[in-house]
């Protein structure tokens, strides 16, 4: 008899997303995917619903860009575990205030494309947009990206299953992190 530990986290996520009965449901959001690539400790805090500092200047700036960019073309769509921004041309767009943490943003968008493909059977192209920089980057769901997303899902499962957070690691952006006080004070 198999236990939930024996089931690949990717399969558990897919079964959960498809609404199939799963003994131990597993969910991954786009934010979790981004945090996995930026800071695994931040991911662990997020998975425990530790509330971020909403007054943090980085959070305020990101929220402002998210709420105002492409206002005339923006359509929000929630689908299971993911929340998407869509432009009029139908591409999935992820809006970020800066290109400083590109890997996390690219993987978040790649996860959205993977989720649409694997859960809903919808193939879409993606755009990573940095409106303050007037920069846009096309993201395509290649086999390599699909594999990277699935590896990250397994990694996320490993982090969120821990009893304690991963150790704090000093990174160049720690001072502007909304979880800073949980790590360094």
N, C-alpha and C positions, 0 to 999 in steps of 0.2 A: 504494500500500500504506500502510495507516495504522500509526502507531506508538502505543505506550502513552501518549505525551504527547497524542495526538489524541483519546483516549477520555475522555469526561467521567468525572471521579472518582466521581460518583454511580453511573454504569453499571458502573464497575469494582468498586465496593463491592458492588453488587447481584449481579453475576456471581460475585464471590468468596464472598459469603454463601450463595448458592444452590448452591455447590459446583461451578460450571462452570469448565472450564479457562480460566485467565486468565494471560497471559504475565507480568504484573507484578501479583500480587494486592494488593488494598488493603483494609485493615481499619481500622475506627473503633470504639473502645469508648465506653461512656458517660462514663468518666472523661476521655477525650480531648475529647469534646464539651463537658463542663463546663470543662475547662482552656482550651479555645478561647475561651470567653466570659469567663473570669476573667483569664487571663494566657497569651499566646501563647508566651512564653519557657518557661513551665512545661510547656506542651504539647510543645514541642520536646524538652525534657529527658525527659519521659515517653516520647516516641516512640523515644528512644535507650536506653531502659531504665536511665536514671540513677536509682538508688535514692534515694528520699526519706529524710529523717531520721525514722525510725519512733518515736523518742523525743520528737519535737516535740510540745508540749502540744496543739496544734490537731489533729494526727493522732491522738494518744491519745484525746482527747475524742470525735472523730468515730468512731473505731473502737468506743469504749465504747457510744455511742448506737446505732450500727449493730448491734452484737451484742446489745443488751438491749431495744431498743424493740419493742413489739408481739410480744414473745417467744412469747406463747400463740397468736397468729394467723399468724405469719410462716411463709411457705413460700418457699424459694429455688429459682429456676429459671434454668438456664443454657441459652441458645439461641444457638449460633453465637458472634457477637461480643459479645453482651450477657448480663448477669446481672441478673435481676429479683428483686424482693421482691414477693410477692403476699399480700394479705389474704384472709380467708375469702370475702369477697363477690366475689372474682375481679378486682378492679381492680388495675392495676399501681401499686405504691406505691414512691416514692423517699423514703427517710428521710434527713433532714439534721439535724445538731445545732443549726443556727441558720438564720435567714432572712436572714443578712447578705449572702450572695451569691446572691440569688434568681434572677437571669437565667441563670446557669450551671446551677443546679439545674433550673429550668424547661426549659431546652434539653436537658439530659441526659434528663429524663423524656420530653420531646417526641420525642427521638431513639429512645427505647425504643418508643414508640407507633408511630412511623414505621416502624421496623425490623419490628415485628410485622406491621404492615399490608402493607408492600411485600415482605417476604421470606417471611413465613409465611401471609399472607392472613387474619390475625386482627385484628379491630377490637376495641380495648379502650379503656376510659376510664382516666385516670390520676389519682393523688392525690400531691401533694407534701406530705409530713408533717414537721413540726417538733415532735417529742414534748416536748422540754424547754420549748417555748413553748405547748404545747397548741394548736397551730395546724395546720390542714389546708387545702389549696387544691386544688380540682378543676382538672385540665388536660385539655383536649379537643384532639384532633388536627384542627385546622381547616386549610383550604387555605393560609392565611397561615403557620401553624406548619410545615406540610409544606414550603413554599417556604423558610422560614427554616432548617429542618434541612438541606435540600439545598444551600443557599448555604453553610452552615457546613461541610458535608462537603467542598465544593470549597475552602473556606478552610483547613481542616485539612490537606488534601492539599498545598496550597501551603506551609504551615509545615513539615510533616514532610519534604517533599522538599528543603528547604534544606540546604546543607552546614554552615551555622553557625546558631546560635540567633538569633532576633530580638534587637535591643538591649534591654537592661533598661530598664524604665519604673518610676519610683517610684509606688507605689500605696499607699493607706492601710493595706492588710493585709500589706504586704511583710514586716514584722517578725515576723509569725506564720507565714510560709510555710515549708514543709518544704524548699524549694529555696533559701532565703535565702542560704546561704553560696556557692552557685554564682553568684549574681548580684552580691552586694555585698561579698564579702570577697576 
